[in-house]
Amino acid sequence: VPLNLLRGKGTADYINTGSWSKKAISEAKRFCEVGIAGASPEGAFSVPARDALDLNPDAAYVHYTPNETIQGIEFPYIPETGGVPLVGDFSSTILSRPVDVSRYGVIYAGAQKNIGPAGLTVCIVREDLIGETLQGTPAMFDYKIHADADSMYNTPPTYGWYLAGLVFQWLKRKGGLEAMAQINERKAGKLYAAIDGSDFYNNPVDPQCRSWMNVPFTLADAELDATFLTEAAQAGLKTLKGHRSVGGMRASIYNAMPEEGVQALIDFMADFEKRHG
């Protein structure tokens, strides 16, 4: 991003809300001064309030991560950046709902959550931001080279493209992104309701910032974590262990997870609480 968007400026703004924001900030510091326009409160699972953002009108761009997978937090708003281009890392939320692309200078996303296999990247760039890269930018990182070559400057990952195409067709059959948004909101709502209705489980995220895609939760007794994971796996519910930096559990319920799968988790959680609570 900075290689293409600095365009003669030396500063870019970043909003720091979690693990993936921090990685983006670390990379940007290789090329420019990074201003932290806002950050999640220390130890809190939330995003900075809209009116708390301290944006530099002379920044080359403003970067944020709409959904942080590890912390399970999601922006409930799109930052207003005036004339400064807004950049979003949509890797874990793209295609989960409609997006007003006109609000952004750049949207980029790894395919591995809602599009297809890892190794494919989608980049949507406003046309006036294509060109004028930093001197020394490798050709493979230059948006203009890829745009001029219709995304085939090099041999593309054809199998990944093919699978992505099948996913796009599936999404259309499901009713498009409007229908997908309703499904995802319903899935997440059911799971959060089950957690909130229990004294045995807890979700640490500010209710206004809860992710539709990634739902972390803890048990009242952490010593039961291993038992929960073992019994869940036996019930066909896999990869529920939370990230090591957060602990507890995490249910990733991307587009491909059917509502029946979420209901199966809810039913298991209720049964586990009955037996161990």
N, C-alpha and C positions, 0 to 999 in steps of 0.2 A: 504493500500500500504506500509507504512513504517514498519508495523509488519512483512511483508514478504521480503522486499527488503533492509532493512538497513544492514543486514548480517555482523554485527560487526563494521559497520561504524557509525559515530555520526552525519553526515551532509547529507542533501539532498538539491538539487537545485529546486526552483520553479519559474516559469514565471508567473507573476501576470498581468492578462489582464482584470479582471472584477469580478463579483459577485461570480461565481463558483470557480474561482482560489483562491479567498480570503478564501472561506470556506475550500478548500483543504489545504491551508496553515495553517489555524487555527487548523485543526485536526492534521496535521503533527507535529506541535509544541508541541503536547502532548508527542511525542516520540523521537524527535531529534532536533538538531539545523537546522533551515531553512535558506538557502541562497537564496536571491532574485536575480536570474540570469538575470532578465530583467523585465520591467514593462511598461504598457501603460503610455504615458505622462499624467500628471495630467490634468484632464478635457478634454482629447482628446479621440475620439472613434477610436482607432487604436491599432496595436500591435507593440512591439519594433522591430526595423530593425534586420534582420538576423545577421549582423556584429556588432550589438550593444550588443549582449548577452554576459554576463560575467559569463562563466561557470567554475565551479570548477572541475578540472580533478579527484579530490579525492572524489567527492560526490558519495553517494550510487546510486543515480538515478537523473534524471531530469524530472520534472512533468510539463505538460502544459495542457491547455484546448483549443482544436482546434477551438471550437465555443462557444462564450459566448451569451447565449440566451437573456439576459436582455439588454445588450448593443448592440446586433446585430453585433458583430464583429467576424471575422473569420481569422485564420492564412492563408496567401497565400503561406506558405512554411512549410516544416517539419524541425524543429531544428536539426542541426548537432551536435551530442554530443560526437563524438569520441567513446571511449570504454565504456562510461557511459550509462547504460540502459535508454532509453527514455520511459516515461509513459504518456499515453494520456487518458484524460477523454472524451470519444467520445459519451457521453449520447445523445447529441442533433444533432450529425452529422453522426453517424454510419448508414450505408446502404444508404446514400444519394449519394454515388459515390464509385468507387473502392478505396481501401486503400492498400498500400504496407506494409503488416503486418511485413515483415522481417526487417523493419526499427525500430521496437519497441521492448522493453522488455516486456511491459504490455500495453494492451488496455482494458479499462473497460468501461461499459456503462449501464445505466439504460435503460430498454426496452421501457419506456413510450412515447418516441417520434416517433421512426420509426420501432419498432419491435413488441410491443404488450402492454398489460396492465401493469400498475405500479406494482411493487413487484417482478419482474423478473430482474435479473442482468446478464449480459454477461461479462466474463473475459477471455481474451486471454493472456496467459502467456508463454513466452519463456521457454523451458524445463529446461535450466540450471539455471533458477531463481526460480525453485520450490524446496522448502525445506529450512532449516536453518532459521526458524522464530525466532523472539524475544522470549526469555523465558517468559512464562506466556501468550502467545498468545492463545486466545480461539480457540477451534477446528473449530468453524464455520468460523473463519477468516483465517484459514490456507489453502493456495492454495494446498499444497501437499495432505492433507486429502481429499479435494474435487476431485483432479485429480485421486487419487488412487481409489476413490469410484465411478468413472465415473459420477460425479456431482449428486450422489444420496446418499450422506452421511446421509442426512435427507430426509424425504418425500418431494419431490420437488413440486413447485406450478404447478401441472399438467395442470390446465386449462390455465394458462399463457403460458406454453410450447405449448399446443395445438394451441392456437391462434397465437403464434409466428410461428409455422409451417405453418399455413394458410397464414401468411404474406410472408413467404419465398417462398411459391409456387406462390403467386401473383406476387412477384418480378421476379421470373423466367419467368412467362408468359408475363411480361412487357418487357422482354429482358435482365434482369439482371442489375447489377450495372452500366455497361457502358451506357445502355439506360436510367437508372434512373438519371444518372449524366446529360445527355443531357436535360432531361425533367426539372430537378431542376434548371439548369443554365438558361434555357429558361424562366421558371416561374419568377425567381428572376430578370432576365434581363428586362422583360416586366414591372415589378412593379417599379424597380429603374428608368427605362426610363420615366415612367409616372410621377414619383416624380421630377426627374431632369428637366423635360420639363415644369415644372410649377413654378410660383412664389408664389403659394398659399401653397405648401407643401415643406417640407425640410427633407432630411435625413442627420444626423450629422456625419455619419461614413466615414472615409477615403475610397475613392473608391477602393483602393487596398485591403481593409480589410473588405469588405461588405459580410455579411453572406448570404448564399443561403437559410437558414432555417428561419431566424428571421429578419424582416425588420421593424425597428422603423422609425417613421416619425412624424413630428410636423406640425401643421397648423400655418399659418401666424398670426392668431388671436387666442390665447389660449382660449379666452372666447367662442369660437365656439366648443370647444372640446365636451362638453356634448351634444350639438345638433348633432354633427357628429355621436357620438356613438348611440344616440337614433334613428336617421334616418337610420344608417347602420343596426342596429338590426331589424328595421322594414322591411328592404330590405333583411333580411335573413343573414346578415353578422355579426357574433357574436364574442365576446371576443377579440375585437380590442383595448381595453384600454391598454396603455403602463404600464410597471411596475412602482410602486409608486416612486422608486428611480430615474427614468429617466423621467417619464411623457409622455405626448403626446400619440401616438398610436403605436401599434406593431402588424404587421401581421406575424403570424407564419405559414409558408407554407411548412410543412413537407411533406414527400412522399405521404401521403394519400390525401393531398389537390390537386384536379385535376386542370389542366390548366384553365378549365372553371371557377373555383372558383376564381382564381387570376384575370381573365378577368372581372368577375362580380365586383370585388372590384375596379379595375381600372375604369370601366364604372361608378360606383357609385361616385368615387372620382371626376371624371370629371364633372359629373352632379352637385355634391355638390358645387364644385368651381364655376360653372356657376351661381348657385343660391345665393351663399353667398360671393363670391369673390369680 
